[in-house]
Amino acid sequence: MNNLKKVFLMVAIMSTVMGYANEKSFSITENDAKKTVLTLADVKVGNLFKIKDENGMVLYKETIQRKGTYSKGFDLTSLPDGSYFFELEKDMEISTIPFEVKANEVTFNKELAKTFFKPSTHTRGNMVFINQLSLNEMPLEIEVYYDGGVFTESYQLIHNETIANTKNIERVYELGDFEEGKYKIVFKSEGREFVKFI
């Protein structure tokens, strides 16, 4: 394990992004049939739309089939009283729009709509570049694992760190004796987890 740590060199680069504009690209209307019509702009084929409850349970899921504008009506009044949210997952971001249901009345909290930017990785030689935009400066935990097993997967943690208090997270890792398929990176932030194999 110590030998693995020795070949693992980290170069940290941190900077702040000033004045990033986060435009809301959605609209919500209600029609006479008490249906809520959600319209999302700039969707792409393969984006994932969900309705979730406050515990993260998926109540509705749909893969976007056409590029452009997504518009669909939902009868949300039949949901039990509680907190819910719309979620749209794109390639590099996840947008959420919260709403409440109480006594068959639906209230949207548009001002609490937010966008979570996923961490991104790319490699160049034995260098791994990690970036994430965190407008609210929430912590990002990074765990790097190495698979030293010959016949079975046996990932060992070789590095972990938590980065906080910055809007633009950037890291560069140099992996000694780099061999594709031997590394796993786990990202944790705001209750979400992403795994990347390199």
C-alpha positions as CSV (number, residue, x, y, z in Angstrom):
1,M,0.0,0.0,0.0
2,N,2.8,2.4,0.8
3,N,4.4,1.8,-2.6
4,L,1.2,2.8,-4.2
5,K,1.0,6.0,-2.3
6,K,4.6,6.9,-3.3
7,V,3.7,6.6,-7.0
8,F,0.7,8.9,-6.5
9,L,1.6,12.5,-6.9
10,M,-1.0,15.2,-6.5
11,V,-0.7,18.7,-8.0
12,A,-3.4,21.0,-6.6
13,I,-4.7,23.9,-8.6
14,M,-7.5,26.0,-7.2
15,S,-9.2,29.2,-8.5
16,T,-12.4,31.0,-8.1
17,V,-14.9,31.7,-10.9
18,M,-16.5,35.1,-10.5
19,G,-19.9,36.1,-11.6
20,Y,-21.2,32.8,-13.1
21,A,-24.7,33.3,-14.5
22,N,-27.1,30.4,-13.8
23,E,-30.1,30.9,-16.1
24,K,-33.3,29.0,-15.3
25,S,-34.4,27.3,-18.5
26,F,-37.9,26.0,-17.4
27,S,-41.4,27.2,-17.0
28,I,-44.4,25.8,-15.1
29,T,-48.0,26.5,-15.8
30,E,-51.3,25.1,-14.6
31,N,-54.3,24.4,-16.9
32,D,-58.0,24.0,-16.1
33,A,-57.8,20.3,-15.6
34,K,-55.5,20.9,-12.6
35,K,-52.6,19.6,-14.6
36,T,-49.2,21.1,-14.1
37,V,-47.4,21.6,-17.4
38,L,-43.7,21.6,-17.1
39,T,-41.6,23.0,-20.0
40,L,-37.9,22.5,-20.2
41,A,-35.7,24.3,-22.8
42,D,-32.5,23.0,-24.4
43,V,-32.9,19.3,-23.6
44,K,-31.0,16.6,-25.5
45,V,-31.7,13.0,-26.5
46,G,-30.8,10.8,-23.6
47,N,-31.3,13.4,-20.8
48,L,-33.1,11.9,-17.9
49,F,-36.2,13.5,-16.3
50,K,-37.5,12.3,-12.9
51,I,-40.0,13.2,-10.3
52,K,-38.8,12.3,-6.8
53,D,-40.1,12.5,-3.3
54,E,-38.1,14.1,-0.4
55,N,-36.4,10.8,0.4
56,G,-35.1,10.5,-3.2
57,M,-37.5,7.8,-4.2
58,V,-38.2,8.0,-8.0
59,L,-42.0,8.3,-8.7
60,Y,-41.7,8.9,-12.4
61,K,-38.8,8.5,-14.9
62,E,-38.5,9.3,-18.6
63,T,-35.6,9.4,-21.0
64,I,-35.8,12.4,-23.3
65,Q,-36.4,11.3,-26.9
66,R,-36.1,14.6,-28.8
67,K,-33.7,17.5,-28.8
68,G,-35.1,21.0,-28.1
69,T,-38.0,21.7,-25.8
70,Y,-39.6,19.1,-23.5
71,S,-43.2,19.9,-22.4
72,K,-45.5,17.5,-20.5
73,G,-48.6,17.8,-18.2
74,F,-48.7,16.0,-14.8
75,D,-51.6,15.7,-12.3
76,L,-49.6,16.3,-9.1
77,T,-52.7,16.9,-7.0
78,S,-53.1,13.1,-6.5
79,L,-49.8,12.8,-4.7
80,P,-49.8,12.4,-0.9
81,D,-49.1,15.5,1.1
82,G,-45.3,16.1,1.2
83,S,-42.2,17.6,-0.5
84,Y,-41.2,16.6,-4.0
85,F,-39.0,17.8,-6.9
86,F,-38.6,17.6,-10.6
87,E,-35.1,16.5,-11.7
88,L,-33.4,16.8,-15.1
89,E,-30.1,15.1,-15.5
90,K,-28.0,16.2,-18.4
91,D,-24.4,15.2,-19.4
92,M,-22.7,17.6,-16.9
93,E,-25.4,18.9,-14.7
94,I,-28.5,18.0,-12.6
95,S,-31.3,20.6,-12.2
96,T,-34.0,20.3,-9.6
97,I,-37.2,22.2,-9.1
98,P,-38.9,21.6,-5.7
99,F,-42.6,21.6,-5.0
100,E,-45.0,20.9,-2.1
101,V,-48.4,19.1,-2.2
102,K,-50.8,19.9,0.6
103,A,-54.6,19.0,0.6
104,N,-54.5,18.5,-3.2
105,E,-52.9,21.9,-3.8
106,V,-49.5,22.2,-5.5
107,T,-47.0,24.9,-4.6
108,F,-43.8,25.4,-6.5
109,N,-40.7,26.9,-5.0
110,K,-39.1,28.2,-8.1
111,E,-36.7,30.4,-6.2
112,L,-35.2,27.2,-4.7
113,A,-34.6,25.6,-8.0
114,K,-30.9,24.8,-8.3
115,T,-28.3,23.2,-10.6
116,F,-25.7,20.7,-9.4
117,F,-22.7,20.4,-11.7
118,K,-21.2,16.9,-12.0
119,P,-17.5,16.4,-11.6
120,S,-15.7,15.8,-14.9
121,T,-12.6,13.8,-15.6
122,H,-10.3,13.3,-18.5
123,T,-6.9,11.8,-18.9
124,R,-3.8,12.7,-20.8
125,G,-1.0,10.1,-20.6
126,N,-0.8,9.2,-16.9
127,M,-2.3,12.5,-15.8
128,V,-6.0,12.7,-14.6
129,F,-7.7,16.1,-14.7
130,I,-10.7,16.7,-12.4
131,N,-13.0,19.7,-12.6
132,Q,-16.2,20.7,-10.9
133,L,-18.2,23.9,-10.7
134,S,-19.8,24.4,-7.3
135,L,-21.6,27.7,-7.2
136,N,-22.6,27.3,-3.5
137,E,-19.0,26.1,-2.6
138,M,-20.2,22.8,-1.2
139,P,-17.5,20.2,-0.4
140,L,-16.5,17.6,-2.9
141,E,-15.0,14.4,-1.5
142,I,-12.6,12.5,-3.9
143,E,-11.5,9.0,-3.3
144,V,-9.0,7.3,-5.7
145,Y,-8.8,3.5,-5.7
146,Y,-6.2,1.2,-7.4
147,D,-7.0,-2.3,-8.5
148,G,-3.9,-4.4,-7.7
149,G,-5.7,-7.8,-8.1
150,V,-4.5,-10.1,-10.8
151,F,-7.6,-12.4,-11.2
152,T,-10.2,-10.5,-9.2
153,E,-11.1,-6.9,-8.5
154,S,-9.6,-5.8,-5.2
155,Y,-9.6,-2.0,-5.2
156,Q,-7.6,-0.3,-2.5
157,L,-8.0,3.3,-1.5
158,I,-4.7,5.1,-2.3
159,H,-5.9,8.8,-1.9
160,N,-8.8,10.7,-0.6
161,E,-9.4,14.4,0.1
162,T,-12.3,16.8,0.6
163,I,-12.2,20.2,-1.2
164,A,-14.5,23.0,0.0
165,N,-14.9,26.8,0.0
166,T,-14.3,27.3,-3.7
167,K,-16.5,27.7,-6.7
168,N,-14.2,26.1,-9.2
169,I,-12.6,22.8,-8.2
170,E,-9.6,21.7,-10.2
171,R,-7.2,18.9,-9.5
172,V,-4.5,17.1,-11.4
173,Y,-3.3,13.7,-10.4
174,E,-0.3,11.8,-11.8
175,L,-0.7,8.1,-11.6
176,G,2.5,6.2,-11.5
177,D,2.8,3.1,-13.8
178,F,-0.6,4.0,-15.3
179,E,-2.5,1.1,-16.7
180,E,-6.0,1.7,-18.1
181,G,-8.8,0.0,-16.2
182,K,-6.9,-0.2,-12.9
183,Y,-8.2,3.0,-11.3
184,K,-11.6,4.0,-9.9
185,I,-12.5,7.5,-8.7
186,V,-15.5,8.1,-6.4
187,F,-16.9,11.6,-6.1
188,K,-19.3,12.5,-3.2
189,S,-21.1,15.9,-3.0
190,E,-24.5,17.2,-1.8
191,G,-25.7,13.6,-1.1
192,R,-24.8,12.4,-4.6
193,E,-22.2,9.9,-5.6
194,F,-20.5,9.4,-9.0
195,V,-18.0,6.7,-10.0
196,K,-15.5,7.0,-12.8
197,F,-13.3,4.1,-14.0
198,I,-10.1,5.0,-15.8
